[in-house]
Amino acid sequence: MSAGVRDGRLHDARHTAATVLLLLGVHERAMMSLLGWSSTAMAGRYAHVVAPIHGEVASRLDGLLWAQPEDPNGSR
């Protein structure tokens, strides 16, 4: 009887875990500690920059570059 669970490898879980930690904004050193890595190259190999991260970076840049300066009264 099939449980309806897709076939996956334990190795795939490393990619998923690293990418989720990146999405959560976890610092690279913390990611390395959590996943048992001693080299930053491992984070580069397993943590994938996905579309939501691109969107967040674009939004933050937009706010930085195009934000209206605040006036002395605290309004924009």
Sequence and secondary structure as in RCSB ss.txt:
>XXXX:A:sequence
MSAGVRDGRLHDARHTAATVLLLLGVHERAMMSLLGWSSTAMAGRYAHVVAPIHGEVASRLDGLLWAQPEDPNGS
R
>XXXX:A:secstr
         HHHHHHHHHHHHHHTT  HHHHHHHHT S HHHHHHH    HHHHHHHHHHHHHHHH     TTS 
 
